[in-house]
Amino acid sequence: MRKIIGPAETTKITNLSRSTLWRLEKKGQFPQRINISSNRVGWYEDEVSSWIESRPRGLCQREGLR
């Protein structure tokens, strides 16, 4: 059985705010939430972990930083 984690745990392990998670989801850059009930959402822990592992390490690649 896959473990579902709620918003508080998801924001804690990703170090992202709920609004940032929502924006990334809308762009297709973060796993989609699932509806647990009419008032609760969550994410599959394995999908969030895979997303974290796929992130680049080191300095951010921004214009002007070399």
TARACOR-V757169 format. One record per run of one state. SS is the DSSP state (~ for helix, > for strand, _ for the rest). FROM is the first residue (numbers start at 1). LEN is the number of residues. Records with the same first field share a line. If there is no record, write none. Layout:
SS = FROM-LEN / FROM-LEN
//
This chain:
_ = 1-3 / 6-1 / 15-3 / 27-7 / 36-5 / 55-12
> = 4-2 / 34-2 / 41-4
~ = 7-8 / 18-9 / 45-10
//
